[in-house]
Structure formats: structure tokens, C-alpha cells
Amino acid sequence: MMNWIEIGTINDIPRRGARCVNTPHGKIAVFRTMEDQIFAIDDHCPHKGGPLSQGIVHGAAVTCPLHNWVISLETGKALGADEGSVKTIAIRLDGDRILALLELATVAAE
């Protein structure tokens, strides 16, 4: 069953930054762009599993800190000549609260 779960507030994430959230199904990375858009994707690069939450956010993309793969925050797909993708997670804002559509009852932020 899918539930909208509060995973933090927009103020928990700096502009052009991210935070990692642990779920029973694995880690997700939640990103905030310079324009205050919020995105969430699995926190592992499809190339070598690098922690995308530690990457550099630019526009609506993140660059993996290990091997510079660029991943679209909107689609989860690798950009450029690289092939692969990560799962995207539906996000909505309720005031400054960030809600994620997840298959679980609780989450814990790192």
C-alpha cells in the first residue's frame, strides 16, 4: 500500500543540496534545486552505486561523486552517452513539509 509520508521540510535541505532518507526499501536521496524544486530518487548511481545524495546538484540534475555520471532528477535517467536509470519517487509539498509516496509506515532521516 502506498502512503504519503512526511520526510522533512524544505528548510532541511539547502538550495542545490540533498539529504538521504532511510526507508525499509533502501535509501532515497531528496534534492532541492536553486529554484526550490524538490525531487527524490534512489540514492545510488546506476553506474557503480555511488551515493547520489553526495553529488553536485545543477539545474534539475545531479552529478555522481564517483565517476561524474549525470542523472536527471525529473526522470532518473542518465544523461549524455551514459545509459541507465534510477527509480524516481513522487514528491509533493504541503506548506514547507515534504511528503513522499512510499510503501511504508515510517522513515528515518540521516
QUIVEN-V5237 format. One record per run of one state. SS is the DSSP state (A for helix, B for strand, O for the rest). FROM is the first residue (numbers start at 1). TO is the last residue. If there is no record, write none. Layout:
ss from to
SS FROM TO
SS FROM TO
This chain:
ss from to
O 1 2
B 3 9
A 10 12
O 13 16
B 17 23
O 24 25
B 26 32
O 33 37
B 38 42
O 43 51
A 52 54
O 55 55
B 56 58
O 59 60
B 61 63
O 64 69
B 70 72
O 73 76
B 77 78
O 79 84
B 85 85
O 86 87
B 88 89
O 90 90
B 91 94
O 95 96
B 97 102
O 103 107
B 108 109
O 110 110
